[in-house]
Amino acid sequence: MPDKFSSSALEFSLEVFPPKTPAGMDRLMATVDAYTALKPAYLSVTFGAGGSSSGNNYSRRAVKSVFDRTHLPVAAHLTCANKSQAELNSFIDAFWDDGIRHIIALRGDILATEGPYQPHPEGYPNTADFIAGIKKRRPEMKISVAGYPETHPESPSEKFDLDHLKRKVDAGADEVLTQFFFDPSIFLKWRDRVTAHGIDVPIVPGLLPLLNFPKTVAMAEKCNASVPAFLHTMFDGVEPDSTDHKLLAMNVLSHQITRLIEHGVTTFHFYTMNETLLTKHLCTWLRSGF
C-alpha cells in the first residue's frame, strides 16, 4: 500500500525578510544558502515595512540578491499601499527584467497611524484592481494573494472577507497563501468555506514557527490569529532560548503538518523569520518522509 505521507508528494516554500544593514544582508545570504540545500519549491522575500521608499528599494535589491545567489524561483512581495500605478509598474518591470516570475500581491500597511485605509490618489483602489493591473502588464506573472482563515482584522464579517478573496482570484490570482494559524481545524473548516464560495485556486497553509512564544502571541493579536489555550499551557515558564522551547516548537509544527496532510494538504508555506535550525530539521523531515 503506498505511503500517504510519501515525501515525494510534498512541497514547501520558505519566506525570508530583507535586513536593513549590509551585515544583515550577509547573514541573510548565509540563511538562503542553508535554505537552498533544502530544495524548496521557491523562496519568497517580503517587502519594505510601512511602504517607505527606502525600504521598498532595499527590498527590491534583496529579491535580486536572493535570486542571483540561489538560482531558485523567487517570489517577490509587492504592496500597493502608498504607491502610484506608475511606481508599481516600475517595480513589476524591474522584477521581470531580473528574472522574477512570481509576485505575492498585497495591500500592505498604510503610513498614516489613524483612520481607515485610503488608496494612493494615483494608485489602485484595492488589491483586486492591483492584481488585474499586474496581469494586464505581465500576463505570465504568477500571482499569490493572502487569505485569512480567521478573517482580516479590518473585515466586518467572514462573508465580506470571502467576497474580497474571490474578487482577488477573479482578477487573476493563481493561489492563496494563508495567514498563520495554530489550530489545523481552523484552516480545514475555512478551506471548505472558501471552496463553497466558488474559489478554486490552490489554498496553501502558511505556518509560523513558535520561535519566541510571548512575541508570537503579541503578533497573533495584531493579525487576528488565535492562540489555543493548550499552547499557553505548553509554553508557560519555558524560556524562548531554551532547548525545551525549540523542541516544543518542532512538536507543534509537526502536529500541524501531520494533521493537514491527513486532510489532503500537500503544499506548505513557512514564515521562517530567517531562522535556520528549526527550518532545516522541519524541511529535512518533510523531504525524508514519515
N, C-alpha and C positions, 0 to 999 in steps of 0.2 A: 504494500500500500504506500503510495507516495506520501512523503512528509509534508503536511500542510504548512509547516514553518520553514520550508526549504529556503536557505539564504538567497538562492538564485532568483527567487520571486520578489525579493525586497529591494527597494531603492530608498535612498535618503539624500537630502540636500542639507547644506550647512550654511548658516548665516554668520557673518562677521560684521563688526562695525569699525569704521576707519578711526585711527588715532588722531590726535591733534598736534603731535610733535614728530620730528624726524626719528627720535629714539623710539617712539611708539610705533612708527612705521616699520622699523627694523624688527621689533617684536612681532608685529602683525605678519611680516613675511616669514618669520620662523613658525608662526602658528599655521599659516596656509601651507607651508611645506609639510607639516605634520598632517594636515587635513588632506592634502593631495594624495598621500600614501594610502588613505582610507578609501579612495576611489568613489567619492560622492557623485551623484548624477550632475550636480552643479554646486557652485558656491554663490551665495548672494552677499552683496555689500550694501549696507544701509546708507542712507543719505544724511546730509548735514542737519543736525538738530535745529529746530526752530526756523528753518528756511533762510538763514543768513547767507549772503553771497559768498563770504569767505569759506564757510562750511560747505556750501554747495560745490565750489570749485575744488576744494580739497578732497571731497568725496569722489568727484569725477576722476581725479588723478589716482585715487586709491583703487577705483574699479579697474582702471587700465593697468596699474601695477600688479594687481592680483591676477588679471587675465594674462599678462605677459609672463608672469612668474610661473603660473601653473599650467597654462595651455588647456585648462578645463573650461567647460561652459561656465560663464559668469552671468548672473542676473543682477542688474543694477536697479536699486531702489530709486524711484523718482517721484517727488511730491509736487503737486500743482499749487498748493497754497502759497500766496505771496509772490507768484510769478506770472508774468505775461505769457501769452501764447508764443510770442517771438522768443522769449527766453527758453521756454520749454522746447520749442523746435530746435533751438541751438543745442541743447543737451541731447535730444534724440538723435540729431545728425552726428554729433560728436561720438556718442556711444556706438552708432552704426559704423562710423569710419574706423573706430578702434576694434571692430570685430564683435561687439556685443549684440546679441540677437534675442535678448530676453530682458524685459523691464517689469519690475514689480511696481505697479502704478497705484499711488496712494494720494489721499488728500494732503496729509501732513498737518503739522501744528501751525497755528496762527501766531504771528508775532505779538499781537496785542494780548494783554493779560486779562481783559474783561470783555464781556459781550459775546453774542453769538458769532459763529463763523461768517465772514464776509469774503466772497471771492475777490481776487485782484480785478480792478476795473477793466483791464485788458486781458484777463485770463479766462479760464474756463469756469462756467457757473458751478459745475460739480464734477465729481470723479468720473461719472459715466461719459460726460462730454469730453473730458480729458482722454479717456480710453479711445473714444471714437476718433479724436484728433491724432493719436499715435497711429492707429490703424490706417487712417487716411494717408498719413505721411510715409509710414513704413508698414505696408500691409503684411510683410513677412515676419514682423517682430512678434515674438511670443509675449503675451501679457498675463501676469498673475495679479490677482487682487486679494484684498483682505476680506475675511469672513469672521463673524463674531458669534460663537456658539452661545454666549450669554448676553448678546446684543451689545452694540456700541454704546459707550457711556452717554452719548448725546442723543441716542434714539429714543423716541417716546414710547415705542412698543416693538415687539418682535416682528409683527407684520410690516411695520414701517421699515425695519432693518432688512427683512427678506425682500421686500419690494425694491429697496435700493440695491441689494446684491443682484437681483435679477436684471435691473437696468444696466448694471456694470457688465454682466455677462452678455446681455443682448447687444451692448455696444461693441463687443469684440473680445472680452476677457476669455482666456483659454483655460485658466484653472483658478481655484480658490485656495489660498493659504490661510489657515485659521489663526486667530489669536490663541495664545496658550491657554490651556485648561489643565486641571489636575484630576478630575473625575472622568474616566473614559465614557461613562454613561451619558454625560452631558453632551459630548461630541456625537455619540451614536444616535441619540434622540434628535439632535439638531440636524444631523445629516439626513435623517428620514424626512424632516420637515422641509429641508432645502430641496430635496428631490421632488416632494409633493408640490412644491411651489413652481415646478417647471424648470428648474435649474439643472442642466445635465452635463456640466463640465466636471472634470476631476476635482474632488474635495480632499485636500491634503491637510492632515492634522499638524499643527505647529506645537512642538513640545519644548518646554523650558526646563533645563536642569536646575535643581534646587541648590545652587552654589552657596547661597547665604540666605537662610530661611527668613530672618527678620526683614532683610531688604526685599526679598521676593514677595513677602506679604504686603509690604508697602507699595510695591509696583503693581501687584494684583488689584489692590484697592483702586488705584488710578485707572486701571484698564477694565474694571467691572468683571474681573475674573475671580470666582470664588475659590477659597482655600478650605478644603474639607477639615472638619474638626479632628479627624484622626491624624492628619499631618501635624497639626499644632501639638497633639499629644506626643507623636513620634519625636519631634524635634525640640521638645521642651527641655531646656537646660543643656542642649548639645551645642558646643562651640562650633562656629562656621568653619574654622580652620582645622578641625579635628578629623582624624581618620573615621570616627563614627559618623560624622556628618556626611563625608564622602560616600561611605558605604550605604547609608540610608538613602542618599540622593540616587545612587545607582539602583537600589531596590525599587524606589518609586518609579523611575523611568522604565525599568524592565517590566514592572507590573503593568504600567500604562500600555506599553508596546504589545505585550503578550495578549492583553485583553482586546486591543484594537485589531490585532492580526486574527484573533478568533472570530471577529466580525467582518473579515474581508478586506481590511486595510493592508495595502502592500507598499505604500509610499509615505515617507515621513519628512518633515522639515524641522530641523533643530535650531533653536535660537541659542547658539553656543556661548554667547557672551565672551568670545575669544578664548575660551578655556580649552585646554588640550587633554588633560589626564582622563577626566570622565568621558569626554567626547571620544577619545581614542578607544577606551575599553568598550563603550557602548556600541560604537560602529564596528569594531572588530567582532563583537558578539553577534551583531546582525549579519555580518559577512560570513561568519563561520557556521551559522545555523544553530538551532537549539531545539 
